[in-house]
Amino acid sequence: MANGPKTTTLRTISEINLTPLMDLTFILLITFIITFPLIEQGIPMDLPRAEAPELAEDAARTISVNAEGAVFLDDIAISMEDLVRDMEVLGAVDPNAVVLVRADEALAYGRVVEVLKVLTDAKISRMALVTAQEQ
């Protein structure tokens, strides 16, 4: 009998530890639950109340105008000149583009008409005015 080194066979582990994956999944789920309401309501404003059907916002662009008259395109502040240029590009690239217009209820009607005129001049015909639900 020889007293040499003992040879052991290595056993491969064929199981995947799912605990870190589950932790990551729950963290992502909680993150989406917390941030989703903030995405839709990026700019605080008091929308006028009206009864209207639900809108599909899957590929829609959003123009918001706050009470001071500042214009935002997808929650990013933008000048009217830049808005005109961006909407002309959007109208040329995608004539079926949907644009949602959100305006504060205290805003002068003329400012909303300016935004709608920009959309009409850019050949964007699919637009909607966003309102809050009536209570």
Buried (B, 14 or more C-beta within 10 A) or exposed (E): EEEEEEEEEEEEEEEEEEEEEEEEEEEEEEEEEEEEEEEEEEBEBEBBEEEEEEEEEEEBBBBBBBBEBBBBBEEEEBEEEEBBBBBBEBBEEEEEBBBBBBBBEEBEEEBBEBBBEBBEEBEBEEBBBBBBEEE
